[in-house]
Amino acid sequence: MAISSGNGNAGELNAEAPHRGEPHAPAMAMAVCSLLNASRTGNDEELRRLLLRTAGGDVDGAAAQHQPSSSARPSRVPRDVHVSPLERLTYQGDTALHMVAASGDEENFLKSAGIICRSGRGDMGLLVTPNCNGDTPLHSAATAGNLAMVRKLIELSKCTANNGSSATAAAKMLRRENKSGETALHGAIRFGSVGMVRKLLEEDPELVCIPRSATGTSPLYLAVLLGRDQIVGEIHKVIATAPNHISFSGPDGQTAMHAAVLRGEGETQIS
């Protein structure tokens, strides 16, 4: 069930739900609305209540000890109504993790991201679930400039490694492309966060190679086009260690050199 608008309008939800033939439609609409609002505000206590029911178990290892405080506002969602953490909360196809990742960098948002991930099966699924644009929660965090959230999502991805390498698990998320062929690195470049670009490249230098085809927009092309000189410098550090592993491509057959010329900076160092 997708929410009618980003404002969590329960009335609109209730109007939609009966047409879907869902049992307890008004209660389900209220549950999804509550999940959206909790995700947007980083209300980790409400997320825990909703997602404990979702998972049918403990999302943070302390369900048996967790009791709502006497001052906590009681949830209006019936206890027998369940909402999946994979539920699409907006018409853009965002899940609760997309919303949390894009909404803040403070501790409650980071905690909320952990609660949502632990409500799943413990695998990579929630971290790489795309919305309608192909964006993962990592894309959402990078586009919003939430560096602490990017670090948190990378940490959570490494926890899914099981018997494999944590670096391999993280790379699986980091290299995910959206429908425009862009990774979270592109979002960090657009936002202009040097620290985020540095963190992403430290985790996976291969990100400078995406897209691997000659038809997409490479991180280097984008950084040059937007005049992100410090970020170009960070990419150069990768080039210095692996000069044959980098994409210079841009749209319509252009390269990073074309981008420099378009900006009137033919002297810009791009290789």
N, C-alpha and C positions, 0 to 999 in steps of 0.2 A: 504494500500500500504506500503510495507516495503522498506526501503532504501537499496540500494545495498551494501553500506559500511558505516562505521562510519564517513567517511570524508565528507559526504554530497555532493557527486558527482552528479551534476544536469544532466550531460550528460548521465550517467548511468540510472538515474531516467527516463529521457525522452525516452530512448530506451526501458525501461520496460513498461511504461504506456500504449502505444497504444495496446499492447497485452491484456490488461485488459479490453479493450472496454470502457474506462471511457471517459465521455465528458470533453473537455478542458484538455486533459491529460497532455500536457506540462506545463500548468499553475498550475495544481494540483501538478505535480512533483516539481515545483519550490516552491510551498507553503509548501509542506512537508519538502523539503530541508531547507527552511528558518526556519521552526519550529524546526528542529533538531539542526541547528546551534545556534539558539537563546537559546535553552535549554542547550546545552553544554557549552555556554559561560555566561549564566545567564543574557542575554540581556532582561531585564524585559520590556523595552519600545517596543521592537519588539514582544515579547510575547503578550503584551497587545494589540497591533495592530492586530496580527493574531487571538487571541482568542476572541477579541470583535466580530469579524466577525463570529468566530466559534459558540459562544453562541447566537449570534443575539441580544445581549444586553450588559449590563454593568457588567464587571467582578470584578470591585473593587469599585463600588459605586460612581464613578466619571466620567463616560463616557461623560456626557454632558459637563463637565468642561475640559475634557482631549483634548488637542490640541497638535499635534507634534510640537516641537520647530523648529524654522526656520533653525537651524543648523542640525536637524536630517536628516539622510540619508533616502530619500523616499523609501518606500518598492516597490519592483518590482513585487509583487504579485498583480494580478488584484483584485479589490475590491469585485467582485462577486464570488470569489473562497473561499470556506469554508473548514476548516480542523478541524476535531473533536479532542478534547483533549485526546480521547481514541485511536487515530490513532497510529498504530504500526510503530515506526520510524526506527527500526533496525530489522535484521533477528533474533535477540534474543527476539523480541517481546516487546522491551522497549517502553513505552509511554514517552511523554514529561516530566512527573513527575518523572519517573525512571531516566531520563537523568539528570535533575536538581538535584535530590537527591544525585546522585553519583558524580556530577561534582564539587561541592564546598560547602563551609561553610560560605562564606562571605554574607554580607547583601543583595547584589543583587540576590544571589541564593535563599535566604530565602524569599525575596519579590516575586521572580519568582514562587516559590512553592505556595504561597498564591494566586497569579494571576491564576495559572493553576487550582487550586482547586475550586476557585470561578467561573471558566468558566463552571463547570459542573452543576449538578442538585442540589447541596448543600447537597448531601448525602455522604455516605461512599465510593461510587463506585470508584472514581479515586484513593483513598488511598489504596484500597485493590485489585486493578486490578493486576493480576499476569503476568509476562512475560513467555516465553517458559519454563523457569526453575522453575516456580512457585514463583519466587521472587516478592514481592511487592516493591513499592518505599522505604518503611522502611527498607527492607532487603538491598536494594541498598545503602542507606545512611549509615547503620551500617557497611556493608562490606568495605565501603570506609573510615570509621573512622570519618564521619562527625557528630560530637556530636551536634552542633548547629542545623543542619538539622533534626536530630532525635527529638530534643526538639520541633522544629517547626511542624513536622508532627504529633507529639502527641497532640500539641495544636490545630492543624487543625482538628484532629479526634474528639476532645472533642466538637468542634463547630458544629458537625453533630448530637449531642445528641437529639435535638428537645425536646420531652417530657420525654426522658429517662435520665438515669444517664450518666454524662460525663465520669466517670470511666468505665462504661460498654461499652460505645462507643469506648474508647481508647483500652480496652481489646480486643475488636473485631479485631482491627488492630494488636495489639501487639502479639496475639496468633496465627496469621496466619502462617501456615507452608508451606514451599516450597516443591518441589517434593522429596527432601531428608529428609523431616520430620523435618526441622530446622526452628526456628524463627529468628527474627532479633538479639536476644540475642546471638545466635551461631556466627553470623557475628561479633558482638562486641568482643566476646571472641577471635576469630581468629585474629582480628586486634590488640587485646591487650589493649583496652581502658578501664581502670578501671572506669573512670568517666562515660562512656556510660553504662557499665554494672550496675553501681550503680543506674543510672537514670532509666534504664529499670526495674530493680527489685523494685525500689521505686514505680513505676507506677503499676507494676503487679508482686507480688512475686510468683504467680502461674506459671510464666515462667520456674521455675526450675523443674516443673513437666512434661514438654514437651520434648520429646514425652512420652505419657502416656503408650504406649505399651512397651514391653521389647525388641523390635527389632531395635529401633533407637539409635541415639547417644545423650545422655543427655548433658546439659550444664556442669554438674560437671565432667563427663567423659572427655569431650573435654578440659576443663580447666586444669585438672590433666595431661592429655596426652601432652598438649602443654607447661606445666610447668608454667602456669599463676598463681603463688602462691597468689598474691594479689586478683585476681579474685576468686580463691578458697575460700579465706577469706570472700569475699562478699557473696558468696553462703552459707557459713557456718552460716552467720548471719540470713539467711532465715531459715536454718535448725533448728537453736536454737528456733525460734518462732513457727515453724510448722514442727517438725521432721518427721511426717508421710506423708508429702506432698512434696516429692522430688523424682526425678528419678535418679538412679545410673547407668542406662543402657548404654551399648556401643554396637558396631557392633558385630555380630557373637556370641551373648550370653555373651559377656564380661561385666564387671562392672568397676566402677571407680577404684577399687582395682587392677584390671588387668592393668589398665592404669598406675598406680603408679609403679607397678612391672616392666612393660615394660620400664619405664624411669629409672629404677634402684633406685627408691625412695620408697621402701616399707614402709619407716617410715613416708611418707607423711600422714598428717591427712586428712581423707576424710569423716569422720563421727563423 
